[in-house]
Amino acid sequence: MRLATPDDTTSVFDLDMLAFVGDPSQVSPEQATSGLDDGRTFLAEHPDLPGELAGVYSSYDLQVRVPGTPARGTSLVPMNGLTWVAVHPDVRRRGVLSAMIRHHLEQAREHGEAMLALHASEPGIYGRFGYGVASHDVEYTLARGTRFAAPPVVAAEADGTGTRLLRDLDDDDVAARLRGIELDAPTLGTVVCPPRFWRRLVRDVPTLRPGAEPYRAFVATRDGRDVGMAVFSRSRRWEAGAADGTVTVHRLVASDAGALLALGRRLVDMDLMSSVRLPGRGLDDPLLAWAGGPRERRLRVGDALWLRPVDVGRMLEARGYASPLDVRLGVTDPLDEHNCGTWHLRVGEDGTATCERLSAPSDAGRAGVRPPEYATTQPATAQPATAVDAAEQDGDLEVTADVSLDVGLLGEMFLGLTGARALAEQGRLVEHTAGAVAAMTRAFATGVAPIGGSSF
């Protein structure tokens, strides 16, 4: 592994086009890689492929909206976003991807980061590396003229919200303005990308959109302040002489329900368009509810954000919780022994948490295999119903966990998408102390599904 330099731009671009079946004639290497940070882009070399890149990965310095305390709502926390992962076809199945994933984890740990994130090109790849699905990408379609049955108070708020069309987004100030709106949006699961990414997102490259329009945006304002945005593009289509175009919404964020309704009204009322496609939403999306629910909306659900702890304790301390909790987690990690062992998660009445590791990892934990005391064949009632037992063995304190789980399940629970009870019923989380799963389910609950958001 080595750090990329500006001299590697063309090689990185060529490998990306090869791995992801791209057309290199549509964009220049400089344009394609303009959103990447050279200091966060690494290259893999392999003896079976002399003179060529065996692999590449990069990452973004992101932020994500996580559950807050009962008194605080959501909050933004840092997150390292893995991207541009590609392996040369001639060296597949030779450990290149595993080496890059391990290297990325080590780099994040060295920089003191608490968690990693990605959007998976294929869902079967990253679970074995300790990532778990933290949000769902809910996509649905609304017809032109859809009426939103929002409550009167929300409708009145929308009536007092103005929306204005931005035609030209290819501008530094516009990119900064749109990113600022995203920073202020309180929606759970919202991912905020760095300025460099946003500038690349709104840069207009005509060869990438043959026959299509560039990105446009509606910005919602109220009392002289930006309260929401919808970045979109339209495609033309005529069927038997009738306009049948489609609006595709690439980013939709709002500071409150009224702003979201105002933007929704504008999106379903565009000339020559018959439908509006909204990817990256959530199952609890207010627009979907106001439009009558999912039955007639051609709903599609897939995986969105995947999360992985770099440091179990710091990641679990970064979010708020819905109720007090005192539980010991027996964690295994297939890649990182720093996460293996028993962690004591305590949540106070105010919803804030502390989490510290009580035991060192065992050999089984290092290998990503549950130690004997975490065996899934043991029923929960086989363990003492008291708190947590500790015993002296060979001079070391060995701590028995209340529940045992793989590190990837913490990613699934982190934003509230999946509860501990559901994971226990799937047999992936094992309870050893009666009541531990119920207490975790209550504490990790958010009351609303995280939004799918936009990929990076």
Secondary structure in CASP SS format (residue, H / E / C, confidence):
PFRMAT SS
TARGET T0000
AUTHOR 0000-0000-0000
METHOD secondary structure of the structure
MODEL  1
M C 1.00
R E 1.00
L E 1.00
A C 1.00
T C 1.00
P H 1.00
D H 1.00
D H 1.00
T H 1.00
T H 1.00
S H 1.00
V H 1.00
F H 1.00
D H 1.00
L H 1.00
D H 1.00
M H 1.00
L H 1.00
A H 1.00
F C 1.00
V C 1.00
G C 1.00
D C 1.00
P C 1.00
S C 1.00
Q C 1.00
V C 1.00
S C 1.00
P H 1.00
E H 1.00
Q H 1.00
A H 1.00
T C 1.00
S C 1.00
G C 1.00
L C 1.00
D C 1.00
D H 1.00
G H 1.00
R H 1.00
T C 1.00
F E 1.00
L E 1.00
A E 1.00
E C 1.00
H C 1.00
P C 1.00
D C 1.00
L C 1.00
P C 1.00
G C 1.00
E C 1.00
L C 1.00
A C 1.00
G E 1.00
V E 1.00
Y E 1.00
S E 1.00
S E 1.00
Y E 1.00
D E 1.00
L E 1.00
Q E 1.00
V E 1.00
R E 1.00
V E 1.00
P C 1.00
G C 1.00
T C 1.00
P C 1.00
A C 1.00
R C 1.00
G C 1.00
T C 1.00
S E 1.00
L E 1.00
V E 1.00
P E 1.00
M E 1.00
N E 1.00
G E 1.00
L E 1.00
T E 1.00
W E 1.00
V E 1.00
A E 1.00
V E 1.00
H C 1.00
P H 1.00
D H 1.00
V H 1.00
R C 1.00
R C 1.00
R C 1.00
G C 1.00
V H 1.00
L H 1.00
S H 1.00
A H 1.00
M H 1.00
I H 1.00
R H 1.00
H H 1.00
H H 1.00
L H 1.00
E H 1.00
Q H 1.00
A H 1.00
R H 1.00
E H 1.00
H C 1.00
G C 1.00
E C 1.00
A C 1.00
M E 1.00
L E 1.00
A E 1.00
L E 1.00
H E 1.00
A C 1.00
S C 1.00
E C 1.00
P C 1.00
G C 1.00
I C 1.00
Y C 1.00
G H 1.00
R H 1.00
F H 1.00
G C 1.00
Y C 1.00
G E 1.00
V E 1.00
A C 1.00
S C 1.00
H E 1.00
D E 1.00
V E 1.00
E E 1.00
Y E 1.00
T E 1.00
L E 1.00
A E 1.00
R C 1.00
G C 1.00
T C 1.00
R C 1.00
F C 1.00
A C 1.00
A C 1.00
P C 1.00
P H 1.00
V H 1.00
V H 1.00
A H 1.00
A H 1.00
E H 1.00
A H 1.00
D H 1.00
G C 1.00
T C 1.00
G E 1.00
T E 1.00
R E 1.00
L E 1.00
L E 1.00
R C 1.00
D C 1.00
L C 1.00
D C 1.00
D C 1.00
D H 1.00
D H 1.00
V H 1.00
A H 1.00
A H 1.00
R H 1.00
L H 1.00
R H 1.00
G H 1.00
I H 1.00
E H 1.00
L H 1.00
D H 1.00
A C 1.00
P C 1.00
T C 1.00
L C 1.00
G C 1.00
T C 1.00
V E 1.00
V E 1.00
C C 1.00
P C 1.00
P H 1.00
R H 1.00
F H 1.00
W H 1.00
R H 1.00
R H 1.00
L H 1.00
V H 1.00
R C 1.00
D C 1.00
V C 1.00
P H 1.00
T H 1.00
L H 1.00
R C 1.00
P C 1.00
G C 1.00
A C 1.00
E C 1.00
P C 1.00
Y C 1.00
R E 1.00
A E 1.00
F E 1.00
V E 1.00
A E 1.00
T E 1.00
R E 1.00
D C 1.00
G C 1.00
R E 1.00
D E 1.00
V E 1.00
G E 1.00
M E 1.00
A E 1.00
V E 1.00
F E 1.00
S E 1.00
R E 1.00
S E 1.00
R C 1.00
R C 1.00
W E 1.00
E E 1.00
A C 1.00
G C 1.00
A E 1.00
A E 1.00
D C 1.00
G E 1.00
T E 1.00
V E 1.00
T E 1.00
V E 1.00
H E 1.00
R E 1.00
L E 1.00
V E 1.00
A E 1.00
S C 1.00
D C 1.00
A H 1.00
G H 1.00
A H 1.00
L H 1.00
L H 1.00
A H 1.00
L H 1.00
G H 1.00
R H 1.00
R H 1.00
L H 1.00
V C 1.00
D C 1.00
M C 1.00
D C 1.00
L C 1.00
M E 1.00
S E 1.00
S E 1.00
V E 1.00
R E 1.00
L E 1.00
P E 1.00
G E 1.00
R E 1.00
G C 1.00
L C 1.00
D C 1.00
D C 1.00
P H 1.00
L H 1.00
L H 1.00
A H 1.00
W H 1.00
A C 1.00
G C 1.00
G C 1.00
P C 1.00
R C 1.00
E C 1.00
R C 1.00
R C 1.00
L C 1.00
R E 1.00
V E 1.00
G E 1.00
D E 1.00
A C 1.00
L E 1.00
W E 1.00
L E 1.00
R E 1.00
P E 1.00
V C 1.00
D C 1.00
V H 1.00
G H 1.00
R H 1.00
M H 1.00
L H 1.00
E H 1.00
A C 1.00
R C 1.00
G C 1.00
Y C 1.00
A C 1.00
S C 1.00
P C 1.00
L E 1.00
D E 1.00
V E 1.00
R E 1.00
L E 1.00
G E 1.00
V E 1.00
T E 1.00
D C 1.00
P C 1.00
L C 1.00
D C 1.00
E H 1.00
H H 1.00
N H 1.00
C C 1.00
G E 1.00
T E 1.00
W E 1.00
H E 1.00
L E 1.00
R E 1.00
V E 1.00
G C 1.00
E C 1.00
D C 1.00
G C 1.00
T C 1.00
A E 1.00
T E 1.00
C E 1.00
E E 1.00
R E 1.00
L C 1.00
S C 1.00
A C 1.00
P C 1.00
S C 1.00
D H 1.00
A H 1.00
G H 1.00
R H 1.00
A C 1.00
G C 1.00
V C 1.00
R C 1.00
P C 1.00
P H 1.00
E H 1.00
Y H 1.00
A C 1.00
T C 1.00
T C 1.00
Q C 1.00
P C 1.00
A H 1.00
T H 1.00
A H 1.00
Q C 1.00
P C 1.00
A C 1.00
T C 1.00
A C 1.00
V C 1.00
D C 1.00
A E 1.00
A E 1.00
E E 1.00
Q E 1.00
D C 1.00
G C 1.00
D E 1.00
L E 1.00
E E 1.00
V E 1.00
T C 1.00
A C 1.00
D C 1.00
V E 1.00
S E 1.00
L E 1.00
D E 1.00
V H 1.00
G H 1.00
L H 1.00
L H 1.00
G H 1.00
E H 1.00
M H 1.00
F H 1.00
L C 1.00
G C 1.00
L C 1.00
T C 1.00
G C 1.00
A H 1.00
R H 1.00
A H 1.00
L H 1.00
A H 1.00
E H 1.00
Q C 1.00
G C 1.00
R C 1.00
L C 1.00
V E 1.00
E E 1.00
H C 1.00
T C 1.00
A C 1.00
G C 1.00
A H 1.00
V H 1.00
A H 1.00
A H 1.00
M H 1.00
T H 1.00
R H 1.00
A H 1.00
F H 1.00
A C 1.00
T C 1.00
G C 1.00
V C 1.00
A C 1.00
P C 1.00
I C 1.00
G C 1.00
G C 1.00
S C 1.00
S C 1.00
F C 1.00
END
